[in-house]
Amino acid sequence: QVQLVESGGGYVQAGGSLRLSCAAPRSITSNRDIGWYRRLIGRQRELVAYFTTDGNANYEKFVKGRFTISRDNAENMVYLQMTDLKPEDTGVYYCRAWGAHVVDYWGQGTQVTVSS
């Protein structure tokens, strides 16, 4: 079954860094935007950063230069490099691939915990 698989979450102190990885088969990403969402404690899932189908990277304003999305097309991987992490970044981070008139894919999520 085709799916998205995240990894790289964990526990880090405030100011630290983590890199999240999403294994995303080409069969999914060729006609979809792909990126990262997160669900913070007590809040709805929100977009963090994503690539459009033509390769443009987009970020939500709250990222403020701390996070960088990247991809390795040869390895079918999408990454989220997170720096200067804050306790308020604690939550579950998801990889998602979506587009018009196609099936929506979500990964299972990876937990990020930032201690103060």
N, C-alpha and C positions, 0 to 999 in steps of 0.2 A: 504494500500500500504506500502510495506516495505521501510524503509528509515533510514537515519542517521540524528540525531538531535543534534546540538551543543547548548551549553549554557555557560554562565560564562564570556563572554566578558564584557568590560566596560571601564571606564575612571580611570586612575591611574597616579600618579606622577612618574617621573623618580626615579628609585631605588625601586619602589614598586613591588608588586606581584599580580598575578591573577592565578586562576585555571580554565581552560577550561574543559568542560565535553562533551562527545559524547555518546549519547545513541545508541548502536549498537547491533541489534538483533543477537542472535547466528546463525540464519539462514544465515546471511551475513558473519560473521567473521570466521566461521568454516573452510572455504576454501579460505580465502583471507588474505593478509597483511592488516593491518589497522594502520592509523596514522594521522598526522596533517600536513597540508600544510598552507601556508599563501600567501596572495597577498599584497605586500607593495605598497604604492602610486607610480604610474608610473612604476611599474615593473611587470613582469610575475609571475604567481603563482609558489611557490617553496616549496620543501619538507622541513619539519622541523625535524620530528622524527616519527618513526613508529615501529610497532611490526611485525615480520615475523609470518608466520603461526605456526612455532614451538616455538614461544614465545620470541624470541630474540629481544631486543630493539636496535634500531639504531638511531644515531643522525647525523645531518649535522654539519659540522665543526663550523659554525658560532654560534651554540648554546653555545659552550664553557663552559659547565657545568651549565649554568643558567637555563636550562629547563629540566624537567624530565617527561618522559611519563610513565604512569602506567595504570593498568586495574583492574577491578573488574569483574571477569568472572561470579560470582553469580548474579551480578546486570546487566550484559551486558553493562558495561560502560568502556569507555577509557578516560583517563584524560591527560591533559598537565599542569603541574605545572610550572609556569614561574616566575622567581625571577630576581631581579636586572634589571628590565625592563628599556629600553632606548627609547627615542623618535623615533629612527629608527626602533623600533619593531612595530610601529603603522601600522595597516592594518587589513584586514579581514582574520580570521583564519578559516580553513575548516577541517572537518573530512572527510577522504576518505578511502574506502575499495576497494582493487583491487587484481587482480590475473590473471594468465594465463587462457585464454579460458572461462572466466566468466564475467558477467556484472560488470561494474565499478559503484560504488556508491559514491556520494558526498553529504555532508550536505549542508545546505543553507548558512552557514557561520555565524560567530559571530565577531562583530567589537571590536577591541582592540585599545584604544587610550592612548598613553603615553605622558604626558606633561612634558616640560622641567622645 
